[in-house]
Amino acid sequence: MLSFFGLRAEDKPGIHSQIFSLCFHGKGGFNFTEVYNLPTYLRRFYIQKASEFYEDEKKQYDKSNKKSGITRPGIPRG
């Protein structure tokens, strides 16, 4: 069914996944209504920035633990 206004049913899971990601990983920086009303390009921008932040954080964590000899459980050092 086509609708001039509103979201297509097949678009809803992806949009709500983005909303969840920003609200959850934003650690309180965003709420549902703010994220839902953001233009798509801004939602994608903030998700990309959060992803970059968490990737950098993981690299620093791994680098720090490699120096100290600590490994994460179940992950062999390489």
Contacts in CASP RR format, 6 or more apart in sequence:
PFRMAT RR
TARGET T0000
AUTHOR 0000-0000-0000
METHOD contacts of the structure
MODEL  1
MLSFFGLRAEDKPGIHSQIFSLCFHGKGGFNFTEVYNLPTYLRRFYIQKA
SEFYEDEKKQYDKSNKKSGITRPGIPRG
7 15 0 8 1.000
18 35 0 8 1.000
18 43 0 8 1.000
18 44 0 8 1.000
18 47 0 8 1.000
19 32 0 8 1.000
19 35 0 8 1.000
19 36 0 8 1.000
19 43 0 8 1.000
21 47 0 8 1.000
21 50 0 8 1.000
22 30 0 8 1.000
22 35 0 8 1.000
22 43 0 8 1.000
22 46 0 8 1.000
22 47 0 8 1.000
22 50 0 8 1.000
23 30 0 8 1.000
23 31 0 8 1.000
23 32 0 8 1.000
23 35 0 8 1.000
25 50 0 8 1.000
25 54 0 8 1.000
26 50 0 8 1.000
30 46 0 8 1.000
35 43 0 8 1.000
38 46 0 8 1.000
65 71 0 8 1.000
65 72 0 8 1.000
66 77 0 8 1.000
69 77 0 8 1.000
71 77 0 8 1.000
END
